[in-house]
Amino acid sequence: MMEAGTAMLVEQGLGVGAGGLTFKNVFDRVAATSGVRLTNASVIRRVWENQAEFQDDVLMAVAQAGDSGDEAGATADAMLALLGEIDRTTLSARLSALSDVCRVGGAASLRALVDSPNWSLWVGVWVLAVTGPPSERSRRVRRALLDGYETTTDLWVGLHGTMASYLGFRVRAGLTLRQFTVSVGALVEGCALREGAERGAAPILRPTGPGGALQEWTLFGVGLEALAMQYLEPDPDWTGPVPGA
């Protein structure tokens, strides 16, 4: 039922809430997809006290799932494709590589969020939780959102830290990798919301390619590069490949 309820929210959207997730509608969905026949008697006071409690549990499951599982996978795939082309033998090359990571990874992250129905649903749950009147439901969903944020942030801290270390960079004194990750997350989510409202925005052309060739950048990629340059610096203790090795 939880899977069916989540799938229905992905397909139909939240609207003004989860009111469309009636037991009858979910029972029909479960029967159509699995052949299992459920009744009120089989779930009320056995699994959930009532329909509202079931709806709350579906919203909490969406909230706890976090907002960027699809984004992390798409970004990692883009980075793996790029790693074989990265030159790390000089500081200039590493700075150029960091710029490339922001351009390519930024585009992949933004596109994954914009195209993800799960992220759109997560945003809807977030809006319901933070704009609705205080209630036990909103408090439970907010707690679930915080749990989801922590899980997602921990994932991205690991990815950002691995990439920075691979390129020979460290976080500047007075700042933390977690702060960088939170800043990046806030920026990509904001850019994704704007992209959703202004589909088809023209790419930004910058002379960042070989010999100053123009390359396409997203708005998020440009902002990500600016954040990276402010938060990160070359690690003087880094030992990596050297020219001619």
ZATORDREN-477402 format. One record per residue (C-alpha): residue in one letter; residue number from 1; z negated, y negated, x. Coordinates in Angstrom, 1 decimal, decimal comma. Last residue first. Example, Ala and Ser with C-alpha at 12.3 -4.5 7.8 and 13.67 -1.06 7.14 Angstrom:
<vexzas>
{vexza "S"; 2; {-7,1; 1,1; 13,7}}
{vexza "A"; 1; {-7,8; 4,5; 12,3}}
</vexzas>
This chain:
<vexzas>
{vexza "A"; 245; {15,0; -10,2; 55,0}}
{vexza "G"; 244; {17,6; -12,9; 55,8}}
{vexza "P"; 243; {15,6; -15,7; 54,2}}
{vexza "V"; 242; {12,0; -14,6; 53,4}}
{vexza "P"; 241; {10,7; -12,5; 50,5}}
{vexza "G"; 240; {7,2; -13,2; 49,2}}
{vexza "T"; 239; {3,8; -14,2; 50,5}}
{vexza "W"; 238; {2,0; -16,7; 48,4}}
{vexza "D"; 237; {-1,0; -18,4; 50,1}}
{vexza "P"; 236; {0,4; -21,9; 49,7}}
{vexza "D"; 235; {0,9; -21,3; 46,0}}
{vexza "P"; 234; {3,6; -23,8; 44,8}}
{vexza "E"; 233; {2,3; -25,8; 41,8}}
{vexza "L"; 232; {1,9; -25,2; 38,1}}
{vexza "Y"; 231; {0,5; -27,1; 35,2}}
{vexza "Q"; 230; {2,7; -30,3; 35,3}}
{vexza "M"; 229; {5,9; -28,6; 36,4}}
{vexza "A"; 228; {5,4; -25,8; 33,8}}
{vexza "L"; 227; {4,8; -28,3; 31,0}}
{vexza "A"; 226; {8,0; -30,2; 31,8}}
{vexza "E"; 225; {10,0; -27,0; 32,0}}
{vexza "L"; 224; {8,6; -26,0; 28,6}}
{vexza "G"; 223; {9,6; -29,3; 27,1}}
{vexza "V"; 222; {13,2; -28,9; 28,2}}
{vexza "G"; 221; {13,2; -25,3; 27,0}}
{vexza "F"; 220; {11,8; -26,3; 23,7}}
{vexza "L"; 219; {14,6; -28,8; 23,1}}
{vexza "T"; 218; {17,0; -26,0; 23,9}}
{vexza "W"; 217; {19,1; -26,1; 27,1}}
{vexza "E"; 216; {22,8; -25,4; 27,6}}
{vexza "Q"; 215; {24,1; -25,7; 31,2}}
{vexza "L"; 214; {26,3; -28,2; 32,9}}
{vexza "A"; 213; {27,4; -27,5; 36,4}}
{vexza "G"; 212; {25,5; -29,3; 39,2}}
{vexza "G"; 211; {26,8; -27,2; 42,0}}
{vexza "P"; 210; {25,3; -24,1; 40,4}}
{vexza "G"; 209; {23,8; -24,9; 37,0}}
{vexza "T"; 208; {21,2; -27,6; 36,2}}
{vexza "P"; 207; {23,5; -30,4; 35,2}}
{vexza "R"; 206; {21,9; -30,6; 31,7}}
{vexza "L"; 205; {23,5; -30,2; 28,2}}
{vexza "I"; 204; {21,2; -30,2; 25,3}}
{vexza "P"; 203; {22,2; -27,9; 22,5}}
{vexza "A"; 202; {23,3; -29,3; 19,1}}
{vexza "A"; 201; {21,0; -28,6; 16,3}}
{vexza "G"; 200; {22,3; -25,8; 14,1}}
{vexza "R"; 199; {19,4; -25,5; 11,7}}
{vexza "E"; 198; {17,4; -28,7; 11,1}}
{vexza "A"; 197; {14,4; -27,5; 9,0}}
{vexza "G"; 196; {14,0; -24,2; 10,7}}
{vexza "E"; 195; {14,6; -25,9; 14,0}}
{vexza "R"; 194; {11,8; -28,3; 13,3}}
{vexza "L"; 193; {9,4; -25,4; 12,5}}
{vexza "A"; 192; {10,6; -23,6; 15,6}}
{vexza "C"; 191; {10,0; -26,7; 17,8}}
{vexza "G"; 190; {6,4; -26,9; 16,5}}
{vexza "E"; 189; {5,8; -23,3; 17,2}}
{vexza "V"; 188; {7,3; -23,5; 20,6}}
{vexza "L"; 187; {5,2; -26,5; 21,5}}
{vexza "A"; 186; {1,9; -25,1; 20,3}}
{vexza "G"; 185; {2,5; -21,9; 22,2}}
{vexza "V"; 184; {3,4; -23,7; 25,4}}
{vexza "S"; 183; {0,2; -25,8; 25,2}}
{vexza "V"; 182; {-1,9; -22,7; 24,4}}
{vexza "T"; 181; {-0,4; -20,9; 27,4}}
{vexza "F"; 180; {-0,9; -23,8; 29,8}}
{vexza "Q"; 179; {-4,5; -24,1; 28,7}}
{vexza "R"; 178; {-5,0; -20,3; 29,2}}
{vexza "L"; 177; {-3,5; -20,6; 32,7}}
{vexza "T"; 176; {-6,2; -23,1; 33,5}}
{vexza "L"; 175; {-6,3; -26,7; 34,7}}
{vexza "G"; 174; {-8,6; -28,6; 37,1}}
{vexza "A"; 173; {-6,8; -27,4; 40,2}}
{vexza "R"; 172; {-3,1; -26,7; 39,5}}
{vexza "V"; 171; {-2,1; -23,3; 38,3}}
{vexza "R"; 170; {-0,4; -21,1; 40,8}}
{vexza "F"; 169; {3,2; -20,5; 41,8}}
{vexza "G"; 168; {5,0; -18,0; 44,0}}
{vexza "L"; 167; {7,8; -16,9; 41,6}}
{vexza "Y"; 166; {6,2; -13,5; 40,9}}
{vexza "S"; 165; {2,8; -15,1; 40,5}}
{vexza "A"; 164; {4,1; -17,5; 37,9}}
{vexza "M"; 163; {5,9; -14,7; 36,1}}
{vexza "T"; 162; {2,8; -12,5; 36,0}}
{vexza "G"; 161; {0,5; -15,3; 34,9}}
{vexza "H"; 160; {2,8; -16,3; 32,1}}
{vexza "L"; 159; {3,1; -12,7; 30,8}}
{vexza "G"; 158; {-0,7; -12,1; 31,0}}
{vexza "V"; 157; {-1,6; -15,4; 29,4}}
{vexza "W"; 156; {1,0; -14,6; 26,8}}
{vexza "L"; 155; {-0,7; -11,4; 25,7}}
{vexza "D"; 154; {-4,2; -13,0; 25,8}}
{vexza "T"; 153; {-2,9; -15,8; 23,6}}
{vexza "T"; 152; {-1,5; -13,4; 21,0}}
{vexza "T"; 151; {-4,7; -11,4; 20,8}}
{vexza "E"; 150; {-6,8; -14,6; 20,6}}
{vexza "Y"; 149; {-4,5; -16,1; 18,0}}
{vexza "G"; 148; {-4,7; -13,0; 15,8}}
{vexza "D"; 147; {-8,5; -13,1; 15,9}}
{vexza "L"; 146; {-8,5; -16,8; 15,0}}
{vexza "L"; 145; {-6,1; -16,0; 12,1}}
{vexza "A"; 144; {-8,4; -13,2; 10,9}}
{vexza "R"; 143; {-11,3; -15,6; 10,9}}
{vexza "R"; 142; {-9,3; -18,1; 9,0}}
{vexza "V"; 141; {-8,3; -15,4; 6,5}}
{vexza "R"; 140; {-12,0; -14,6; 5,8}}
{vexza "R"; 139; {-12,9; -18,2; 5,5}}
{vexza "S"; 138; {-10,0; -18,9; 3,1}}
{vexza "R"; 137; {-11,0; -15,9; 0,9}}
{vexza "E"; 136; {-14,7; -16,9; 0,9}}
{vexza "S"; 135; {-13,7; -20,3; -0,3}}
{vexza "P"; 134; {-13,0; -23,8; 1,0}}
{vexza "P"; 133; {-10,1; -25,4; -0,9}}
{vexza "G"; 132; {-6,6; -24,6; 0,5}}
{vexza "T"; 131; {-4,9; -26,4; 3,3}}
{vexza "V"; 130; {-6,1; -24,4; 6,3}}
{vexza "A"; 129; {-5,8; -20,9; 4,9}}
{vexza "L"; 128; {-2,7; -21,3; 2,8}}
{vexza "V"; 127; {-0,9; -23,0; 5,7}}
{vexza "W"; 126; {-1,8; -20,2; 8,1}}
{vexza "V"; 125; {-0,6; -17,6; 5,6}}
{vexza "G"; 124; {2,7; -19,3; 5,3}}
{vexza "V"; 123; {3,0; -19,6; 9,1}}
{vexza "W"; 122; {2,4; -15,9; 9,4}}
{vexza "L"; 121; {5,1; -15,2; 6,8}}
{vexza "S"; 120; {7,6; -17,2; 8,8}}
{vexza "W"; 119; {6,5; -15,4; 11,9}}
{vexza "N"; 118; {7,1; -12,0; 10,3}}
{vexza "P"; 117; {10,5; -13,1; 9,0}}
{vexza "S"; 116; {11,5; -13,7; 12,6}}
{vexza "D"; 115; {14,8; -15,6; 13,2}}
{vexza "V"; 114; {13,2; -19,0; 14,1}}
{vexza "L"; 113; {10,5; -17,2; 16,2}}
{vexza "A"; 112; {13,0; -15,1; 18,2}}
{vexza "R"; 111; {15,4; -18,0; 18,7}}
{vexza "L"; 110; {12,6; -20,2; 20,2}}
{vexza "S"; 109; {11,4; -17,5; 22,5}}
{vexza "A"; 108; {14,9; -16,6; 23,7}}
{vexza "A"; 107; {15,9; -20,2; 24,4}}
{vexza "G"; 106; {12,7; -20,8; 26,3}}
{vexza "G"; 105; {13,1; -17,7; 28,4}}
{vexza "V"; 104; {16,5; -18,8; 29,5}}
{vexza "R"; 103; {15,8; -22,5; 30,2}}
{vexza "C"; 102; {12,2; -22,1; 31,3}}
{vexza "V"; 101; {13,1; -19,1; 33,5}}
{vexza "D"; 100; {16,0; -21,1; 35,0}}
{vexza "S"; 99; {13,7; -24,0; 35,9}}
{vexza "L"; 98; {11,3; -21,6; 37,6}}
{vexza "A"; 97; {14,2; -20,2; 39,5}}
{vexza "S"; 96; {15,3; -23,6; 40,7}}
{vexza "L"; 95; {11,7; -24,2; 41,9}}
{vexza "R"; 94; {11,8; -20,8; 43,6}}
{vexza "A"; 93; {15,1; -21,6; 45,3}}
{vexza "S"; 92; {13,8; -25,0; 46,6}}
{vexza "L"; 91; {10,6; -23,2; 47,8}}
{vexza "T"; 90; {12,8; -20,7; 49,7}}
{vexza "T"; 89; {13,4; -17,0; 49,6}}
{vexza "R"; 88; {12,7; -16,5; 45,9}}
{vexza "D"; 87; {16,3; -16,1; 44,6}}
{vexza "I"; 86; {16,5; -14,9; 41,1}}
{vexza "E"; 85; {19,5; -12,9; 39,9}}
{vexza "G"; 84; {17,8; -9,5; 39,3}}
{vexza "L"; 83; {15,0; -11,3; 37,5}}
{vexza "L"; 82; {17,2; -12,7; 34,8}}
{vexza "A"; 81; {17,8; -9,6; 32,7}}
{vexza "L"; 80; {14,1; -8,8; 32,8}}
{vexza "M"; 79; {13,3; -12,4; 31,7}}
{vexza "A"; 78; {15,5; -12,1; 28,6}}
{vexza "D"; 77; {13,9; -8,8; 27,7}}
{vexza "A"; 76; {10,4; -10,3; 28,2}}
{vexza "T"; 75; {11,3; -13,3; 26,0}}
{vexza "A"; 74; {12,6; -11,1; 23,2}}
{vexza "G"; 73; {9,5; -8,9; 23,3}}
{vexza "A"; 72; {7,1; -11,9; 23,4}}
{vexza "E"; 71; {8,9; -13,6; 20,5}}
{vexza "D"; 70; {8,8; -10,6; 18,2}}
{vexza "G"; 69; {5,0; -10,3; 18,8}}
{vexza "S"; 68; {4,7; -14,1; 18,3}}
{vexza "D"; 67; {2,5; -15,1; 15,3}}
{vexza "G"; 66; {-0,6; -12,9; 15,3}}
{vexza "A"; 65; {-1,0; -9,6; 13,6}}
{vexza "Q"; 64; {-4,5; -10,7; 12,5}}
{vexza "A"; 63; {-3,0; -13,2; 10,0}}
{vexza "V"; 62; {-0,7; -10,6; 8,4}}
{vexza "A"; 61; {-3,5; -8,1; 8,1}}
{vexza "M"; 60; {-5,8; -10,8; 6,7}}
{vexza "L"; 59; {-3,2; -11,7; 4,0}}
{vexza "V"; 58; {-2,8; -8,0; 3,1}}
{vexza "D"; 57; {-6,6; -7,7; 2,9}}
{vexza "D"; 56; {-6,9; -10,7; 0,7}}
{vexza "Q"; 55; {-4,3; -9,3; -1,7}}
{vexza "F"; 54; {-6,3; -6,1; -2,0}}
{vexza "E"; 53; {-9,5; -8,0; -2,7}}
{vexza "A"; 52; {-7,7; -10,0; -5,4}}
{vexza "Q"; 51; {-6,5; -6,7; -7,1}}
{vexza "N"; 50; {-10,1; -5,4; -7,5}}
{vexza "E"; 49; {-12,9; -3,5; -5,9}}
{vexza "W"; 48; {-10,5; -2,0; -3,3}}
{vexza "V"; 47; {-10,3; 1,5; -2,0}}
{vexza "R"; 46; {-12,1; 3,6; -4,6}}
{vexza "R"; 45; {-13,4; 0,8; -6,8}}
{vexza "I"; 44; {-9,8; 0,3; -8,0}}
{vexza "V"; 43; {-7,5; 2,5; -6,0}}
{vexza "S"; 42; {-6,7; 5,8; -7,9}}
{vexza "A"; 41; {-7,7; 4,5; -11,3}}
{vexza "N"; 40; {-5,2; 1,6; -11,0}}
{vexza "T"; 39; {-2,5; 4,2; -10,6}}
{vexza "L"; 38; {-0,4; 5,5; -7,7}}
{vexza "R"; 37; {2,7; 7,7; -7,7}}
{vexza "V"; 36; {4,0; 8,6; -4,3}}
{vexza "G"; 35; {7,8; 8,9; -4,1}}
{vexza "S"; 34; {7,8; 7,2; -0,7}}
{vexza "T"; 33; {10,0; 4,1; -1,0}}
{vexza "A"; 32; {10,4; 3,7; -4,8}}
{vexza "A"; 31; {6,9; 4,9; -5,6}}
{vexza "V"; 30; {5,4; 2,6; -3,0}}
{vexza "R"; 29; {7,3; -0,3; -4,4}}
{vexza "D"; 28; {6,4; 0,5; -8,0}}
{vexza "F"; 27; {2,7; 0,7; -7,0}}
{vexza "V"; 26; {3,1; -2,6; -5,2}}
{vexza "N"; 25; {4,4; -4,3; -8,3}}
{vexza "K"; 24; {1,8; -2,7; -10,6}}
{vexza "F"; 23; {-1,0; -3,6; -8,2}}
{vexza "T"; 22; {0,0; -7,2; -8,3}}
{vexza "L"; 21; {1,2; -8,7; -5,1}}
{vexza "G"; 20; {2,9; -11,7; -6,8}}
{vexza "G"; 19; {-0,4; -13,7; -6,6}}
{vexza "A"; 18; {-0,2; -13,8; -2,8}}
{vexza "G"; 17; {-0,1; -17,5; -2,6}}
{vexza "V"; 16; {1,9; -20,6; -3,6}}
{vexza "G"; 15; {5,2; -19,1; -2,7}}
{vexza "L"; 14; {4,3; -16,4; -0,2}}
{vexza "G"; 13; {7,7; -15,2; 0,6}}
{vexza "Q"; 12; {9,8; -12,6; -1,3}}
{vexza "E"; 11; {11,1; -10,3; 1,4}}
{vexza "V"; 10; {8,3; -10,8; 3,9}}
{vexza "L"; 9; {5,7; -10,8; 1,2}}
{vexza "M"; 8; {7,1; -7,5; -0,2}}
{vexza "A"; 7; {7,0; -5,9; 3,2}}
{vexza "T"; 6; {3,4; -6,9; 3,6}}
{vexza "G"; 5; {2,5; -5,4; 0,3}}
{vexza "A"; 4; {4,4; -2,2; 1,0}}
{vexza "E"; 3; {2,7; -1,8; 4,4}}
{vexza "M"; 2; {-0,7; -2,4; 2,8}}
{vexza "M"; 1; {0,0; 0,0; 0,0}}
</vexzas>
